[in-house]
Amino acid sequence: MLDLILILVKEPIGWTSGNYQQAFDTAKIYADKGQPWAQLRLSIFYANGGGGGKDTKVALDWHQKASVQTALGDWANGQIVGATGQTGCFNQNSDALLARFNLAQLYFGVLQ
């Protein structure tokens, strides 16, 4: 239950309040545990220099991890009402798609 509270309260507060170090620290914990939403956020932090400092190679590694984190089912595609199928993170497939887009930008030098 504590994990759910951190995901729903602590990390978004860090993003919206401008406390990027708090958001970075929370994302790092869950990214290390394999959570795709956290892997995407951590990759963005490293790509842009927030929280832990800019590191394009580390950003690339986290983008790659997040880009393959897809799931089946409506929940993973962002549908709340009547969602069926395999359990995954909400909007997980959108996060994977964003990670792929960011990977392409890194490869082509857009984010450097």
C-alpha positions in Angstrom: 0.0 0.0 0.0 2.9 2.4 0.8 4.2 1.9 -2.8 0.9 3.0 -4.2 0.8 6.1 -2.0 4.3 7.0 -3.2 3.4 6.5 -6.8 0.1 8.5 -6.6 1.2 11.2 -4.2 4.9 11.8 -3.7 6.3 11.5 -7.3 3.6 13.6 -9.0 4.0 16.3 -6.3 7.7 16.5 -7.1 6.9 17.0 -10.8 4.2 19.6 -10.3 5.8 21.5 -7.4 9.1 21.9 -9.0 10.8 19.6 -6.5 12.6 17.7 -9.1 15.1 16.1 -6.7 12.2 14.5 -4.9 10.6 13.3 -8.1 14.0 12.1 -9.4 14.7 10.1 -6.2 11.2 8.5 -6.3 11.5 7.6 -10.0 15.0 6.1 -9.4 13.7 3.8 -6.7 10.9 2.4 -8.9 12.9 2.4 -12.1 15.4 0.2 -10.4 12.5 -2.1 -9.6 11.5 -2.3 -13.2 8.5 0.0 -13.2 8.0 1.4 -16.7 6.5 4.7 -15.7 9.5 5.4 -13.5 12.0 4.2 -16.2 10.5 6.8 -18.7 10.6 9.6 -16.1 14.2 8.8 -15.1 15.3 8.7 -18.7 13.8 12.2 -19.2 15.6 13.5 -16.1 18.9 12.2 -17.4 18.3 13.5 -20.9 17.5 17.0 -19.6 19.8 17.3 -16.6 17.1 17.2 -13.8 17.7 15.6 -10.5 20.9 13.6 -11.1 22.5 15.8 -13.8 22.6 15.4 -17.5 23.9 12.1 -18.8 23.0 11.2 -22.4 24.4 7.7 -22.1 22.4 6.9 -19.0 19.3 8.5 -20.5 19.7 6.2 -23.5 19.9 3.2 -21.3 16.7 4.1 -19.4 14.9 5.0 -22.6 15.8 1.6 -24.0 14.5 -0.2 -20.9 11.2 1.8 -21.0 10.7 1.4 -24.7 10.2 -2.4 -24.4 7.8 -2.2 -21.4 4.6 -2.9 -23.2 1.5 -4.9 -22.0 -1.7 -6.2 -23.5 -5.1 -5.0 -22.5 -7.1 -1.8 -22.4 -5.7 -0.6 -19.1 -2.2 -0.5 -20.6 -3.7 1.6 -23.5 -5.2 4.2 -21.2 -8.7 3.0 -21.0 -10.2 3.1 -17.5 -13.8 2.1 -17.9 -14.3 -1.6 -18.9 -10.6 -2.3 -19.2 -9.8 -6.0 -19.8 -6.7 -8.0 -20.6 -3.3 -8.5 -19.0 -2.5 -6.2 -16.0 0.0 -3.5 -16.7 0.7 0.1 -15.7 -1.9 2.6 -16.8 -1.0 4.0 -20.2 2.1 1.7 -20.2 2.1 1.5 -24.0 2.0 5.2 -24.4 5.1 5.5 -22.1 6.9 2.9 -24.2 6.0 4.8 -27.4 7.3 8.1 -25.8 10.5 6.2 -24.9 11.0 5.1 -28.5 10.4 8.6 -29.7 13.0 9.9 -27.3 15.4 7.2 -28.3 15.1 8.3 -32.0 15.8 11.9 -31.0 18.9 10.8 -29.1 20.2 8.7 -32.0 19.7 11.6 -34.4 21.2 14.2 -32.0 18.1 16.2 -31.3 18.3 15.8 -27.5 22.1 16.3 -27.2 
